[in-house]
Amino acid sequence: MTLLTADAPTSRLIVLYDDQHRVTRVDRIARNPDVVLVDTAIIARAPARFFAAGLGDALSKKFEATQCHLAGGLNFFGTPSLATARLLADRCYETIIEFGLPALKQIQEHGTPNESVERAIEASVLLSGLGFESGGLSLSHALTRGFSAHPVMSTFLHGETVAFGAIVQLVAEERPQIEVQAHIDFCHSLGLPITLAQLGAKNATAADILQMAALTAAAPYIGNLTPAADAQRIAQCINSADAMGRATIQ
């Protein structure tokens, strides 16, 4: 592994896209990798945007695994969300909160790994990967179906769209505004997108957003969310998350 963009290396899942980079389906191979080799020296020399995207993808797993459990959903092995997986997802989040920003600064300023970089990579690859596959996913990743259908949003990195998707999910969960804002502020500190405009959808119309929401509502794990959300409510949550992000930047 030479780029930190997502936790895919640990998983047996394969996400398939069409020629317009829209998510079409998710296939599963027979088994997980026997070994995942991560060259942290190469990762540290890669563009920092990839590193930040990996953090953005991993940050959602705590919330998604919890929602899968609360909704009685299944993980990617067809069993209920496992308690151990949720512990790993929680630890993933805590580790990135502690080490994510120092790790990103280390990469931006020095291009070499240190303890913060090592810890952030372990969280983004191992803890996140095990946490999501055995813990389950929810709205943050369901939104990739809708976001990838937008001609510009589809050009962004997976972890960047998931980062904004996690903000939408926290809004949909009806968490206290102070908690949602704290997560937005942290994502912003990592340079992750917190508005539709930062994902290239500044001019998205109400119809565009409703179309994203409709595609999201048809995603396999959209049911792993409490309270439940249909396309109309998802569109409202996208707009609310975008408004909070715009207020943060101003």
C-alpha positions in Angstrom: 0.0 0.0 0.0 1.5 3.3 -1.1 -1.4 5.8 -0.8 -3.7 6.4 2.2 -7.1 7.1 0.6 -9.4 4.6 2.1 -9.5 1.4 4.2 -10.1 -0.9 1.3 -6.8 -2.9 1.6 -8.1 -4.9 4.5 -11.5 -5.7 3.0 -12.8 -8.4 0.6 -15.2 -5.9 -0.9 -14.7 -4.5 -4.5 -16.6 -1.3 -5.4 -17.3 -1.0 -9.1 -17.8 2.2 -11.0 -19.0 3.0 -14.5 -17.2 5.2 -17.0 -18.6 8.3 -15.4 -17.2 7.2 -12.0 -20.6 6.5 -10.6 -20.9 3.7 -8.1 -22.8 0.8 -9.7 -22.4 -2.1 -7.3 -20.3 -3.8 -4.6 -18.9 -7.3 -5.2 -17.2 -9.6 -2.7 -14.3 -11.9 -3.2 -14.0 -15.2 -1.4 -11.7 -14.0 1.4 -9.9 -11.1 3.0 -6.2 -10.4 2.2 -3.8 -12.6 4.1 -1.4 -9.7 4.4 -1.6 -5.9 4.0 1.8 -4.3 3.6 1.9 -0.6 4.3 5.0 1.4 3.3 4.6 4.5 5.6 7.7 6.2 4.1 6.1 6.2 0.6 2.8 7.3 2.0 4.4 10.2 3.8 5.9 11.4 0.5 2.7 11.2 -1.4 0.4 14.3 -1.7 -1.1 15.2 1.6 -4.6 15.3 0.0 -4.6 11.5 -0.2 -3.6 11.2 3.4 -6.4 13.5 4.5 -8.9 11.6 2.4 -8.0 8.4 4.2 -8.7 10.1 7.5 -12.0 11.3 6.1 -13.1 7.8 5.2 -12.1 6.4 8.5 -13.8 9.1 10.6 -17.2 7.9 9.6 -16.9 4.3 10.8 -17.6 5.0 14.5 -20.9 6.5 13.5 -21.8 4.0 10.8 -21.1 0.9 12.9 -23.1 2.3 15.8 -26.0 3.1 13.5 -25.9 -0.4 12.0 -26.1 -1.9 15.5 -28.9 0.4 16.7 -31.0 -0.3 13.5 -30.4 -4.1 13.8 -28.6 -4.2 10.5 -26.1 -6.7 9.2 -22.4 -6.3 8.6 -20.6 -7.5 5.4 -20.4 -11.1 6.6 -24.2 -11.3 7.0 -24.2 -11.2 10.8 -25.3 -8.5 13.3 -22.8 -5.7 14.0 -20.1 -7.1 16.2 -19.3 -5.4 19.6 -15.5 -5.9 19.0 -15.8 -4.2 15.6 -17.6 -1.2 17.1 -14.8 -1.0 19.7 -12.3 -0.8 16.9 -14.3 1.8 15.1 -14.5 3.9 18.3 -10.8 3.6 18.8 -10.2 4.5 15.2 -12.1 7.8 15.7 -10.3 8.5 19.0 -6.9 7.9 17.4 -7.5 10.2 14.4 -8.8 12.9 16.7 -5.6 12.6 18.7 -3.0 12.0 15.9 -4.7 13.0 12.7 -3.8 16.7 12.5 -0.2 16.3 13.8 0.3 13.5 11.3 -1.0 15.6 8.4 1.2 18.5 9.4 4.2 16.1 9.6 3.5 14.9 6.1 3.0 18.4 4.7 6.1 19.9 6.3 8.6 17.0 6.3 7.3 14.2 4.1 8.5 11.5 6.5 6.7 9.3 9.0 6.8 9.8 12.7 4.8 8.3 15.6 1.7 10.4 14.8 1.8 9.3 11.1 2.2 5.7 12.1 -0.7 5.8 14.5 -3.0 7.7 12.0 -2.2 5.1 9.3 -2.9 2.2 11.6 -6.3 3.7 12.4 -7.2 4.6 8.9 -6.2 1.2 7.4 -6.6 -1.5 10.1 -9.0 -0.1 12.7 -11.2 1.4 10.1 -11.2 -1.6 7.8 -12.0 -4.1 10.5 -14.5 -1.7 12.1 -16.6 -1.2 9.0 -16.6 -4.7 7.5 -17.6 -6.4 10.8 -19.4 -3.4 12.2 -21.5 -2.3 9.2 -22.1 0.9 7.2 -24.8 3.5 7.2 -25.7 6.9 5.6 -22.2 8.2 5.2 -21.4 5.6 2.6 -24.9 5.3 1.2 -24.4 8.9 0.1 -21.6 7.9 -2.2 -24.3 6.5 -4.5 -25.8 9.9 -4.8 -22.7 12.0 -4.7 -20.9 10.0 -7.3 -23.8 10.6 -9.7 -23.0 14.3 -9.8 -20.6 15.1 -12.7 -18.1 17.1 -10.6 -18.5 15.4 -7.2 -17.7 12.1 -8.9 -14.2 13.4 -9.5 -13.4 13.8 -5.8 -11.7 11.2 -3.7 -13.8 8.6 -1.9 -12.7 9.8 1.5 -13.6 13.4 0.7 -17.2 12.6 -0.2 -17.5 10.3 2.8 -16.2 13.0 5.1 -19.0 15.3 4.0 -21.4 12.3 4.1 -20.5 11.8 7.8 -21.6 15.4 8.5 -24.9 14.7 6.8 -25.3 11.5 8.8 -24.7 13.3 12.1 -27.4 15.8 11.1 -29.7 12.9 10.2 -29.1 11.3 13.5 -30.4 14.5 15.1 -27.3 14.8 17.3 -26.9 18.1 19.2 -25.7 20.9 17.0 -22.6 21.5 19.2 -21.5 17.9 18.5 -22.1 18.2 14.8 -20.2 21.5 14.7 -17.2 20.0 16.6 -17.0 17.3 13.9 -17.3 19.9 11.1 -14.5 21.9 12.7 -12.2 18.9 12.9 -12.8 17.9 9.3 -12.2 21.5 8.3 -8.9 21.5 10.2 -7.8 18.5 8.0 -8.7 20.3 4.8 -11.6 18.0 4.1 -14.7 19.2 2.3 -17.5 20.5 4.6 -19.7 22.1 1.9 -21.2 21.1 -1.4 -19.2 23.9 -3.0 -15.9 22.4 -1.8 -17.1 19.2 -3.6 -17.7 21.1 -6.8 -21.5 21.3 -6.4 -21.8 25.0 -5.6 -24.6 25.4 -8.1 -26.5 22.3 -7.2 -30.2 22.9 -7.5 -32.9 21.5 -5.3 -33.7 19.0 -8.0 -30.0 18.0 -8.1 -29.9 17.4 -4.4 -33.1 15.5 -4.4 -31.7 13.2 -7.1 -28.6 12.6 -5.0 -30.9 11.8 -2.1 -33.1 9.4 -4.1 -30.1 7.4 -5.2 -28.8 7.4 -1.7 -32.2 6.1 -0.4 -31.8 3.1 -2.7 -28.4 2.1 -1.4 -28.1 -1.3 0.4 -27.3 0.0 3.9 -29.6 3.0 4.0 -31.8 1.1 6.5 -29.0 1.2 9.0 -30.1 4.6 10.3 -32.2 5.8 13.2 -34.4 7.7 12.8 -35.1 6.3 9.3 -34.8 8.6 6.3 -36.5 8.8 2.9 -35.2 10.8 0.0 -36.9 14.0 1.1 -35.4 13.8 4.6 -32.0 13.0 3.2 -32.1 16.0 0.9 -33.0 18.2 3.9 -30.1 16.8 5.9 -27.7 17.5 3.0 -28.9 21.1 2.8 -28.6 21.5 6.6 -25.0 20.0 6.6 -24.1 22.3 3.8 -25.5 25.3 5.6 -23.5 24.5 8.7 -20.3 24.1 6.7 -20.8 27.4 4.9 -21.3 29.1 8.2 -18.1 27.6 9.5 -16.1 28.9 6.6 -17.5 32.4 6.7 
